[in-house]
Amino acid sequence: MAQAPTGLQRFSLPPQLITAMDVSGVLEAHKQKFKSVSVEGKVIPVEYDLGLLAAYDQNPVEEAELKYEPLSFCPALPCF
């Protein structure tokens, strides 16, 4: 006697119905959204105070660059 089919039956497709998909374009577009960030020139490691939720960066700052573009050093600060 045959059993009634259940929703979790296992099946396989014939080889002629299986085709390869080229998703390289989709993967490349996804990679472009999430580019990695690299920081160079940190001589002194940044100290984190998790109790105060603060980070202390004691690395020297180039004054000429700070005067030319001051907001580039504090991008998370709100602009008023």
N, C-alpha and C positions, 0 to 999 in steps of 0.2 A: 504494500500500500504506500502511495506517495505522500510525503509530508507537505503540509501547507507552507508556502514560501513565507519567510520572515523578512523584515526590513534590513537585516544585517547579513544577508547572503553574500558570499564571495563569488565574484565572477571575473573572467578574463576576456579581453578583446582579442579578436584574431589579429595576427601581425599586419595584414594589409590595411587595417583601420587605424593603426598607430602611425602618427606622423610627427616629425620633429618641428618644434616651433623655434623661431629665431627671436629671442627676447633681448638681444644685446642692446638695442636702441633704448628699450625701457630701463634696463639696468644702468646704462650710461647716463640717462636723464636723472635717475634716482641718485647716482653718485654726485652729480653736479649740484644737487640741492644741499648735500651734506659734505662740503669740502672741509678737510681738516685744517686746524689752526695751529701754526707753529710760532713759538716765541723764541727769539734768539737774544743772546747777550745778557742773560740773567746770571750775574756773578754770585749774588747772595740769594739763597732760597727764600721764598716768601713764607712768612710765619702766619699761621692761622690760629685764631682764638675762637674756638667753637662755642664757648660760653657767652661771648659778646657778639658772636656772628660777625667777626671782623677779620680782615687780612691786612698784614703789615708788610709792605714792600720797601725795603731799605736800599734798593739799587739806585745808583745815581741817575739823575734825569738831565738830559741835555737842555741847557737853558735856552739856547737859540730856537730849538724845536718847540719848547714849551711856550715861548713868547709868540712864535709864528702861528701855532695852532693849539691853543690851550685846551679846547674841548676834546681833542683827540686822546688826551691822557685820562679823561674821566667820561667815557661814553655812557656809563650807566646813570649819570646824574641827570635829573630832569632839567630841561631848559625852560626858564621862566621869561 
